[in-house]
Amino acid sequence: MKTAYIRIVILCTLISMYSCGNQRPASDEAATTFSNPEPDTTDVPVALIKRGIFLKQTFSNGILEAAQKVEIPFQVQGIIREIAVRNGDFVNEGQLLARLDDNSQELELAQARLAYNRAMLELEDLLLGLRHSMKDTASIPGDIWRMAKLRSGYDDAKLQLARKQHELELTCIKTPISGIIAGLEAQTHAQSSAFKNLCTIINNKQMLVSFKLLESDAGMVKSGMTVKIMPLAFQGKTFTGSIAEIDPVIDKHGQLTVRGLIPNPGSILLDGMNVRVVLETGIPNQVIIPKSAVLARQGRQVVFTVEDGLAIWNYVKTADENEDSFTVTEGLHEGQLIITGNNLTIGHQAPVRIIQNN
């Protein structure tokens, strides 16, 4: 019995000691209940709003073509004896491209030369009968000279001789310009009439880009203004030229046709390439901000400014835009400091710390 009593006393003592060890001071409990820790501070890059010339960008799609492109036809017909070039070859003006069999042209030229000589004899006989000489044509009255040439057939024979000489020359086909051979399908020993043309000569030192603009943009485009193209085949590359032609007619789709001239260093741009076209127009005295500063909140555009270390929420209205900037018409003014990054999760009057000032 005594032993059981001792055990009960020891157990009560242990329970009392454990309860006292887990009690907190009243001051600690109050501190835990009523403490209000400081909100986190966000590091943000900023930029100072300035006025300036805004480069408004107008985009379109276009197709490139060589600024100079000449189709080479067969001006006389015959068997193709020789083809001196291949597709992709560069040729200089006057260089031989192909040669046709010229036997028939040689014979026709010989016949034309005989006819010319007969006409010359007939003309001389007529003049002698009229007591004039071919050796002194300056003394022959004009009406007699014209009548004698007509009756003798001299003018016609002279014309035919010149034509046959020209046809013989056309059997040797030469390039009228320097450039690159394209579209060559003709083959030796084939009839030239089997082909629409011998080939096309492309001078691609400069390229023309043809593109469309909406009627509403017709007033902003002018000859000589800068145009940039970005070929789909060369991602990240931009080529710069100028407006060369503006068709002064709006088509049935309400669009204006424009052509720009683009230098082609290294001849890497090819005829028929698809390109993205960008026109830039300078608009003066605009409030300009980076696109990264603009957020969409509650269906409206928002920009955070920095005031006394706090992010301040501002509703704004933007107008024109280009690849990286907006113009602002309402909500901001020159001289304000705006947040340009790390702004997706901050709220109104959130504490911020500037880490970069652009």
C-alpha positions as CSV (number, residue, x, y, z in Angstrom):
1,M,0.0,0.0,0.0
2,K,2.8,2.4,0.9
3,T,4.6,1.5,-2.3
4,A,1.5,2.3,-4.4
5,Y,1.2,5.7,-2.7
6,I,4.8,6.6,-3.4
7,R,4.3,5.7,-7.1
8,I,1.3,8.0,-7.3
9,V,3.2,10.9,-5.8
10,I,6.2,10.5,-8.2
11,L,3.8,10.4,-11.2
12,C,2.0,13.6,-10.2
13,T,5.3,15.4,-9.7
14,L,6.5,14.4,-13.2
15,I,3.3,15.6,-14.8
16,S,3.5,18.9,-13.0
17,M,7.1,19.4,-14.2
18,Y,6.3,18.6,-17.8
19,S,3.4,21.1,-17.8
20,C,5.6,23.9,-16.4
21,G,8.3,23.3,-19.0
22,N,5.9,23.8,-22.0
23,Q,4.4,27.1,-20.8
24,R,5.5,30.3,-22.8
25,P,6.0,33.7,-21.3
26,A,3.1,36.0,-21.8
27,S,5.3,38.5,-23.7
28,D,6.4,35.9,-26.3
29,E,2.8,34.9,-26.9
30,A,1.8,38.5,-27.5
31,A,4.7,39.0,-29.8
32,T,3.7,36.0,-31.8
33,T,0.1,37.0,-32.0
34,F,0.5,40.7,-33.0
35,S,3.7,40.8,-35.1
36,N,3.4,42.2,-38.7
37,P,6.5,41.3,-40.7
38,E,7.6,43.7,-43.4
39,P,6.5,42.8,-47.0
40,D,9.2,41.5,-49.4
41,T,11.0,44.2,-51.5
42,T,11.2,43.5,-55.3
43,D,14.3,44.4,-57.3
44,V,13.3,46.1,-60.5
45,P,14.9,47.7,-63.6
46,V,13.5,51.1,-64.5
47,A,13.6,53.7,-67.3
48,L,13.1,57.4,-67.4
49,I,10.2,58.5,-69.7
50,K,11.4,60.9,-72.4
51,R,9.9,62.5,-75.5
52,G,11.4,61.8,-78.9
53,I,11.0,60.7,-82.5
54,F,9.0,57.4,-82.6
55,L,9.7,55.0,-85.5
56,K,6.3,53.7,-86.4
57,Q,6.5,50.4,-88.2
58,T,4.2,49.2,-90.9
59,F,4.5,45.5,-91.8
60,S,3.7,43.6,-95.0
61,N,4.7,40.5,-97.0
62,G,6.5,40.7,-100.3
63,I,8.2,38.8,-103.0
64,L,11.7,39.5,-104.4
65,E,12.5,39.7,-108.1
66,A,15.7,40.7,-109.8
67,A,15.8,44.4,-110.7
68,Q,16.9,43.5,-114.2
69,K,15.7,40.3,-115.8
70,V,15.7,39.6,-119.6
71,E,14.2,36.6,-121.4
72,I,16.4,35.4,-124.3
73,P,14.2,34.2,-127.2
74,F,15.1,32.3,-130.4
75,Q,14.6,35.2,-132.9
76,V,15.2,32.8,-135.8
77,Q,14.4,29.1,-135.9
78,G,16.7,26.1,-136.6
79,I,18.6,23.2,-135.2
80,I,20.5,24.0,-132.0
81,R,24.1,23.3,-132.8
82,E,25.7,24.5,-129.6
83,I,24.8,25.7,-126.1
84,A,27.7,27.4,-124.5
85,V,26.4,28.0,-120.9
86,R,24.6,26.2,-118.1
87,N,22.1,27.3,-115.4
88,G,23.8,29.3,-112.7
89,D,26.7,30.5,-114.9
90,F,27.6,34.2,-114.8
91,V,27.9,35.8,-118.2
92,N,29.1,39.2,-119.4
93,E,27.3,41.4,-121.8
94,G,27.9,40.2,-125.4
95,Q,29.0,36.7,-124.4
96,L,27.9,33.8,-126.7
97,L,25.0,31.7,-125.2
98,A,24.1,29.4,-128.1
99,R,24.5,28.8,-131.8
100,L,22.0,27.6,-134.3
101,D,22.7,25.8,-137.6
102,D,23.1,28.6,-140.1
103,N,23.2,26.8,-143.5
104,S,19.8,28.1,-144.6
105,Q,20.6,31.6,-143.5
106,E,23.9,31.5,-145.4
107,L,22.0,30.4,-148.6
108,E,19.3,33.1,-148.2
109,L,22.0,35.7,-147.7
110,A,23.8,34.6,-150.9
111,Q,20.5,34.9,-152.8
112,A,19.8,38.3,-151.4
113,R,23.3,39.4,-152.4
114,L,22.7,38.3,-156.0
115,A,19.4,40.1,-156.1
116,Y,21.0,43.2,-154.8
117,N,23.7,43.0,-157.5
118,R,21.1,42.6,-160.3
119,A,19.2,45.6,-158.9
120,M,22.4,47.6,-159.0
121,L,23.0,46.8,-162.7
122,E,19.4,47.6,-163.5
123,L,19.7,50.9,-161.7
124,E,22.8,51.8,-163.6
125,D,21.2,51.0,-167.0
126,L,18.2,53.2,-166.2
127,L,20.5,56.1,-165.2
128,L,22.6,55.7,-168.3
129,G,19.5,55.8,-170.5
130,L,18.6,59.1,-168.8
131,R,22.2,60.3,-169.4
132,H,23.3,60.1,-165.8
133,S,26.0,58.1,-164.1
134,M,26.2,56.2,-160.8
135,K,29.6,57.8,-160.4
136,D,28.0,61.2,-159.8
137,T,24.8,60.6,-158.0
138,A,24.9,64.1,-156.5
139,S,24.2,65.6,-159.9
140,I,21.1,63.4,-160.5
141,P,17.8,65.3,-159.9
142,G,15.9,63.9,-156.9
143,D,12.8,62.9,-158.7
144,I,14.8,61.0,-161.4
145,W,16.9,59.3,-158.7
146,R,13.9,58.1,-156.7
147,M,12.1,56.9,-159.9
148,A,15.2,54.9,-161.1
149,K,15.7,53.2,-157.7
150,L,12.0,52.2,-157.6
151,R,11.9,50.8,-161.2
152,S,15.1,48.9,-160.7
153,G,14.0,47.3,-157.4
154,Y,17.2,48.7,-155.8
155,D,15.6,49.7,-152.5
156,D,13.8,46.4,-152.0
157,A,17.0,44.4,-152.8
158,K,19.0,46.5,-150.4
159,L,16.5,46.0,-147.6
160,Q,16.3,42.2,-148.2
161,L,20.1,42.0,-148.1
162,A,20.2,43.8,-144.8
163,R,17.5,41.5,-143.4
164,K,19.3,38.3,-144.4
165,Q,22.5,39.6,-142.9
166,H,20.7,40.3,-139.6
167,E,19.1,36.8,-139.6
168,L,22.5,35.2,-140.1
169,E,23.8,37.2,-137.1
170,L,20.8,36.0,-135.0
171,T,21.9,32.4,-135.3
172,C,24.7,33.3,-132.8
173,I,22.7,34.2,-129.7
174,K,24.5,36.6,-127.3
175,T,23.5,38.1,-124.0
176,P,22.4,41.7,-124.0
177,I,23.3,42.2,-120.3
178,S,25.6,40.7,-117.7
179,G,24.0,38.4,-115.2
180,I,23.2,34.8,-114.2
181,I,21.7,32.1,-116.5
182,A,18.4,30.8,-115.3
183,G,15.5,28.8,-116.9
184,L,17.7,27.1,-119.5
185,E,15.9,24.0,-120.8
186,A,16.9,23.9,-124.5
187,Q,19.2,21.1,-125.7
188,T,21.6,20.7,-128.5
189,H,20.4,19.0,-131.8
190,A,16.8,19.9,-130.9
191,Q,14.6,22.3,-132.9
192,S,14.6,25.8,-131.4
193,S,10.8,26.0,-132.0
194,A,10.3,23.3,-129.3
195,F,11.2,25.8,-126.6
196,K,9.6,29.1,-125.7
197,N,12.9,30.8,-124.9
198,L,16.6,29.9,-124.7
199,C,16.9,31.1,-121.1
200,T,16.6,34.1,-118.8
201,I,19.4,36.4,-117.8
202,I,19.1,37.7,-114.2
203,N,21.1,40.6,-113.0
204,N,20.6,40.3,-109.2
205,K,23.1,42.9,-108.0
206,Q,19.9,44.7,-106.9
207,M,16.5,43.2,-106.1
208,L,13.0,44.6,-106.3
209,V,10.6,43.8,-103.5
210,S,6.9,44.1,-104.4
211,F,4.4,44.4,-101.5
212,K,0.9,45.7,-100.7
213,L,-0.1,48.4,-98.3
214,L,-3.6,49.2,-97.0
215,E,-5.3,52.3,-98.4
216,S,-5.1,53.9,-94.9
217,D,-1.3,53.8,-95.1
218,A,-1.1,55.3,-98.6
219,G,-0.4,58.8,-97.2
220,M,2.7,57.7,-95.3
221,V,4.7,56.0,-98.0
222,K,6.9,58.2,-100.2
223,S,9.6,57.5,-102.9
224,G,13.0,57.3,-101.4
225,M,12.0,56.3,-97.9
226,T,13.7,53.5,-96.1
227,V,12.4,49.9,-96.5
228,K,13.7,46.8,-94.7
229,I,13.2,43.2,-95.6
230,M,13.6,40.0,-93.6
231,P,13.8,36.9,-95.9
232,L,12.1,33.8,-94.5
233,A,15.2,31.8,-95.7
234,F,17.6,33.9,-93.6
235,Q,16.1,34.1,-90.1
236,G,17.5,37.1,-88.2
237,K,19.0,38.8,-91.2
238,T,17.7,42.2,-92.4
239,F,18.4,44.0,-95.7
240,T,17.8,47.7,-96.1
241,G,16.9,49.6,-99.3
242,S,14.6,52.4,-100.4
243,I,11.1,52.8,-102.1
244,A,11.6,52.9,-105.8
245,E,8.0,52.8,-107.2
246,I,4.5,53.5,-105.9
247,D,1.6,52.5,-108.1
248,P,-0.8,55.5,-108.0
249,V,-3.9,53.2,-108.1
250,I,-5.8,51.5,-105.3
251,D,-6.9,48.0,-106.4
252,K,-10.3,46.5,-105.8
253,H,-9.1,45.1,-102.5
254,G,-8.3,48.5,-101.2
255,Q,-4.5,48.1,-101.4
256,L,-1.6,50.0,-102.8
257,T,1.2,48.3,-104.7
258,V,4.7,49.4,-103.7
259,R,8.2,48.4,-104.9
260,G,11.4,48.8,-103.1
261,L,15.0,48.5,-104.4
262,I,17.3,46.4,-102.2
263,P,21.1,46.0,-102.7
264,N,22.1,42.4,-102.9
265,P,25.7,42.1,-101.7
266,G,27.1,38.6,-102.4
267,S,24.0,37.8,-104.5
268,I,22.6,35.8,-101.7
269,L,19.0,37.1,-102.3
270,L,17.2,35.0,-104.9
271,D,14.5,35.8,-107.4
272,G,11.1,34.6,-106.0
273,M,12.1,34.7,-102.3
274,N,9.3,35.5,-99.8
275,V,10.2,38.3,-97.4
276,R,8.7,40.2,-94.4
277,V,8.7,44.0,-95.3
278,V,9.0,46.7,-92.7
279,L,8.4,50.5,-93.3
280,E,9.5,52.9,-90.7
281,T,8.0,56.4,-90.3
282,G,9.4,58.9,-87.8
283,I,6.7,60.6,-85.7
284,P,8.1,63.5,-83.6
285,N,7.4,64.6,-80.0
286,Q,6.0,61.3,-78.7
287,V,6.1,59.9,-75.2
288,I,7.8,56.5,-75.7
289,I,8.0,53.6,-73.3
290,P,9.3,50.0,-73.7
291,K,6.8,47.2,-74.3
292,S,8.2,45.4,-71.3
293,A,6.7,48.1,-69.1
294,V,3.1,47.5,-70.2
295,L,0.9,44.9,-68.4
296,A,-2.7,43.8,-69.0
297,R,-4.7,44.1,-65.8
298,Q,-8.5,43.9,-65.5
299,G,-8.8,44.3,-69.3
300,R,-6.8,47.5,-69.4
301,Q,-3.2,48.5,-69.9
302,V,-1.1,49.2,-66.7
303,V,2.3,50.6,-66.2
304,F,4.0,50.8,-62.7
305,T,6.0,53.9,-61.8
306,V,8.4,54.3,-58.9
307,E,7.6,56.9,-56.2
308,D,9.4,57.0,-52.8
309,G,10.5,53.4,-53.2
310,L,6.9,52.1,-54.0
311,A,5.4,50.7,-57.2
312,I,2.5,52.9,-58.2
313,W,-0.2,51.5,-60.5
314,N,-1.1,53.7,-63.5
315,Y,-3.7,53.0,-66.2
316,V,-2.4,54.1,-69.6
317,K,-3.5,54.3,-73.2
318,T,-1.1,53.5,-76.0
319,A,-1.2,54.4,-79.7
320,D,1.5,53.4,-82.2
321,E,3.9,50.6,-81.7
322,N,7.0,49.0,-83.2
323,E,9.0,45.9,-82.3
324,D,10.0,47.1,-78.8
325,S,8.1,50.3,-77.9
326,F,4.7,52.0,-77.5
327,T,3.7,55.6,-77.7
328,V,1.5,56.7,-74.7
329,T,-1.3,59.2,-75.1
330,E,-2.8,59.1,-71.6
331,G,-1.7,58.1,-68.0
332,L,2.1,59.0,-68.1
333,H,4.2,62.0,-68.7
334,E,7.8,62.9,-69.4
335,G,10.2,62.6,-66.5
336,Q,8.5,59.7,-64.7
337,L,10.4,56.6,-63.7
338,I,8.7,53.4,-64.9
339,I,9.4,49.8,-64.1
340,T,10.5,47.8,-67.1
341,G,10.9,44.3,-65.6
342,N,10.1,42.0,-62.7
343,N,6.7,43.6,-62.7
344,L,4.4,40.6,-63.3
345,T,3.7,39.9,-59.6
346,I,4.0,43.2,-57.9
347,G,1.0,45.2,-56.8
348,H,0.1,48.8,-56.1
349,Q,2.4,50.4,-53.4
350,A,4.6,47.4,-53.2
351,P,8.1,48.2,-52.0
352,V,10.7,48.0,-54.8
353,R,14.4,48.5,-55.1
354,I,16.0,49.9,-58.3
355,I,18.7,47.6,-59.7
356,Q,19.1,49.0,-63.2
357,N,18.4,52.5,-64.5
358,N,18.0,52.7,-68.3
